[in-house]
Amino acid sequence: MAKQIITVATTGAWPTKEHNPNVPLTPKEIAADVYECWQAGAGIAHLHMRDAEGRGTMDKHRFAETVALIRERCDIVLNLTTSGDLNATDETRMAHLIALEPELASYDCGSMNWMHTSLFINHPNFLEALGRTMGEHGVRPEIEVFDAGMFYNAQHYMKKGVIPSPGYFQFVLGAAGGIAATVENLVFLKGLLPPDAKWSAFGIGAAHLPILFATIALGGNVRVGMEDNVYYAKGRLAKSNAEFVERAARLIREANNEVATPAEVREILDLRR
């Protein structure tokens, strides 16, 4: 049976406890949440940090504290964001990678209008510096694709040797300013990939379930969690991130596949030991 990876995105930079009181925000809350998700079947945890006021931050000390607390409890693969604060500098977006050398980190392969209110800037100079910094510190890029142009940007940086080929892609569907979250668009994005590339996908908000179902059916890996969607069902807030993971694990098994363990994730994605 095929192995499918579940990534849990616990926190993000946007949802607050006003949106869902169960969103983890502090290092202790995030670490406890990740441990529950690992028990439920998550192989990767995608981490964002919040400051004391609950705003997104790239503070490397917050990352270090959270990573240490998680590592005391489980072996889940850690994927650290490089875009947790739209006001961060190029240097602060990479400082935690240099200090902590995680196995994975996000590589947002292009700029875009963000939520129709601001700009999400990933300048070519930054993408070159980020890719080379990742390579120097043994961090594998998770190439986040918000629209098709970002896939072609990734191909450019692969040809230049900035990031490794064939790549591990995360398709982000439904972000305001990016590609719409439809099954047709998911199939289109998957069709761009070389046959040996690894990929995952998720839909934001109400599109969460259709994209989850379609991704499992297409043989991809999945991402769930309150970064992308705070509702478990229409009108019902999620009790925890583990609840999302448990459902994804059930669906994978119902599709006659298996949920990848952290050790299997490391083999599938060829992560350094």
C-alpha positions in Angstrom: 0.0 0.0 0.0 1.2 3.5 -0.8 2.4 5.7 2.1 0.8 9.2 2.3 2.2 12.0 4.5 0.1 14.1 6.8 1.5 17.6 7.5 -0.2 19.6 10.3 0.0 23.4 10.2 -0.9 24.2 13.7 -0.9 27.9 14.0 -0.1 30.1 11.0 0.3 33.9 11.3 -3.4 34.9 11.1 -6.0 32.9 13.2 -6.4 34.0 16.8 -8.3 32.6 19.8 -11.1 34.9 18.8 -11.4 32.9 15.6 -11.1 29.6 17.5 -10.1 29.4 21.2 -8.2 26.1 20.5 -5.6 27.7 18.2 -2.2 27.2 19.9 -0.1 30.4 20.1 2.6 30.0 22.8 5.6 27.7 22.4 4.2 25.4 25.1 0.8 25.3 23.5 2.2 24.6 20.0 4.5 21.9 21.3 1.7 20.1 23.2 -0.5 20.4 20.1 2.2 19.0 17.8 2.7 16.0 20.2 -1.1 15.2 20.0 -0.9 15.5 16.2 2.1 13.1 16.1 0.1 10.6 18.2 -2.8 10.9 15.7 -0.6 10.3 12.7 1.1 13.5 11.5 4.5 12.9 10.0 5.4 16.6 9.6 4.6 19.7 11.7 4.7 23.1 9.9 5.5 25.7 12.5 4.8 29.4 12.7 5.5 31.5 15.8 3.6 34.3 17.6 4.9 37.1 19.8 3.5 38.0 23.2 0.6 39.9 21.6 -0.3 36.9 19.4 1.1 38.5 16.2 3.2 36.5 13.7 6.9 36.7 14.3 10.2 35.3 13.0 11.8 35.5 16.4 14.5 32.7 16.3 14.3 32.3 20.1 10.6 31.4 19.9 11.4 28.9 17.2 14.3 27.4 19.3 12.1 27.1 22.4 9.3 25.4 20.6 11.6 23.0 18.7 13.3 22.0 21.9 9.9 21.3 23.6 8.7 19.2 20.7 12.0 17.3 20.5 11.6 16.3 24.2 8.5 14.4 23.3 8.5 13.0 19.7 10.4 12.5 16.4 8.0 14.3 14.1 9.7 16.0 11.1 9.8 19.8 11.6 9.1 22.2 8.8 9.8 25.8 9.8 8.2 28.7 8.0 10.3 31.4 6.4 7.3 33.7 6.0 5.6 34.2 9.3 5.7 38.0 9.3 5.1 40.2 6.3 7.3 42.9 7.9 10.3 40.6 8.5 13.6 41.3 6.9 15.4 38.9 4.6 17.8 38.2 7.4 15.2 37.4 10.1 13.4 35.1 7.6 16.5 32.9 7.5 18.2 33.4 11.0 16.3 30.5 12.6 17.3 28.1 9.8 21.0 28.9 10.4 20.6 28.5 14.1 18.4 25.3 14.2 19.0 23.6 10.8 15.6 21.9 10.6 15.0 19.1 8.1 12.4 21.2 6.1 11.5 24.8 5.6 9.0 26.7 3.4 10.3 28.2 0.2 7.6 30.5 -1.2 8.6 30.7 -4.8 7.2 34.1 -5.9 5.6 37.3 -4.8 1.8 38.0 -4.8 -0.9 40.3 -3.6 -1.8 39.0 -0.1 -5.4 38.8 0.9 -6.0 41.8 -1.4 -4.7 44.1 1.3 -0.9 43.8 1.3 2.1 42.4 -0.6 3.8 39.1 0.0 7.3 39.8 -1.3 9.8 37.1 -2.3 12.3 39.0 -4.3 14.5 37.0 -6.6 17.6 38.0 -4.6 16.0 36.7 -1.5 15.0 33.4 -3.1 18.5 32.9 -4.3 19.9 33.7 -0.8 17.3 31.5 0.9 17.9 28.5 -1.4 21.7 28.7 -1.0 21.3 29.1 2.8 19.1 26.0 3.0 21.6 24.0 1.0 24.5 25.1 3.2 22.6 24.0 6.3 21.1 20.8 5.1 17.5 22.1 5.0 15.2 20.7 2.3 12.9 23.3 0.7 9.2 22.7 0.8 8.3 24.7 -2.4 5.0 26.5 -1.7 3.1 27.1 -4.9 0.2 29.7 -4.7 -0.2 29.8 -8.4 1.2 28.2 -11.5 3.9 30.9 -12.0 5.5 29.9 -8.8 6.0 26.4 -10.2 7.9 27.8 -13.1 10.0 30.0 -10.8 10.9 26.9 -8.9 12.1 25.2 -12.2 14.3 28.3 -12.8 16.0 28.0 -9.5 16.4 24.2 -9.9 18.2 24.8 -13.2 20.5 27.3 -11.6 21.3 24.9 -8.8 19.8 27.1 -6.1 17.4 24.4 -4.9 17.5 20.7 -5.4 15.6 18.9 -8.2 13.0 17.3 -8.7 11.6 19.1 -5.6 9.0 18.7 -2.9 6.0 20.9 -3.7 3.2 22.1 -1.5 0.2 23.3 -3.5 -1.7 26.1 -1.7 -5.2 26.5 -3.1 -7.6 29.2 -2.1 -5.4 32.0 -0.7 -6.9 35.4 -1.7 -4.5 36.5 -4.4 -3.6 33.0 -5.5 -5.1 30.2 -7.5 -8.7 29.2 -6.6 -9.3 26.1 -4.6 -11.0 23.8 -7.1 -10.3 20.2 -8.0 -9.8 21.2 -11.6 -7.0 23.5 -10.5 -5.4 20.9 -8.3 -5.3 18.4 -11.3 -3.8 21.2 -13.4 -1.0 21.9 -10.9 -0.3 18.2 -10.4 0.0 17.9 -14.2 2.9 20.4 -14.2 5.1 18.2 -12.1 7.9 15.9 -13.4 7.0 12.3 -12.6 9.6 12.0 -9.8 8.6 15.1 -7.8 6.9 14.7 -4.4 3.9 16.8 -3.7 1.3 17.7 -1.2 -1.8 20.0 -1.2 -4.4 21.8 0.9 -7.4 24.0 0.4 -8.0 27.0 2.6 -11.3 27.5 4.5 -14.4 25.9 3.1 -12.3 24.3 0.3 -10.4 22.2 2.9 -12.4 19.0 2.5 -12.8 18.9 -1.3 -9.0 19.4 -1.8 -8.3 16.9 1.0 -10.5 14.2 -0.7 -9.1 14.9 -4.2 -5.4 14.9 -3.0 -5.8 11.6 -1.4 -7.5 10.2 -4.5 -4.7 11.5 -6.7 -2.0 9.9 -4.5 -0.6 13.1 -3.1 0.3 14.0 0.5 -2.0 16.2 2.6 -1.8 19.2 4.9 -4.4 20.0 7.5 -4.6 22.3 10.5 -5.8 25.6 11.9 -3.4 27.7 9.9 -5.6 27.0 6.9 -9.1 26.3 8.4 -10.4 26.7 12.0 -13.7 24.8 11.3 -13.9 21.1 11.4 -17.4 21.1 9.7 -19.8 23.8 8.6 -20.7 25.9 11.7 -18.5 23.7 14.0 -15.1 24.9 15.2 -12.3 22.3 15.4 -11.6 21.1 18.9 -7.9 20.6 18.1 -5.5 20.2 15.3 -5.3 16.5 16.2 -9.0 16.2 15.2 -8.0 17.3 11.6 -5.1 14.8 11.6 -7.3 11.9 12.8 -9.8 12.5 10.0 -7.0 12.7 7.4 -5.6 9.4 8.7 -9.0 7.7 8.5 -9.5 8.9 5.0 -6.0 7.7 3.9 -6.7 4.3 5.4 -10.2 4.1 3.8 -8.4 4.7 0.5 -6.4 1.5 1.2 -3.2 3.5 1.8 -1.1 3.9 4.9 -0.2 6.9 6.9 3.6 7.6 6.7 5.5 7.7 10.0 8.2 10.3 10.6 10.8 7.7 9.8 9.0 6.9 6.5 8.7 10.7 5.8 12.4 11.0 6.0 12.9 8.2 3.5 10.2 9.4 1.1 11.6 13.0 1.0 15.2 11.9 1.3 15.9 14.1 4.3 19.3 14.1 5.9 19.6 12.0 9.1 
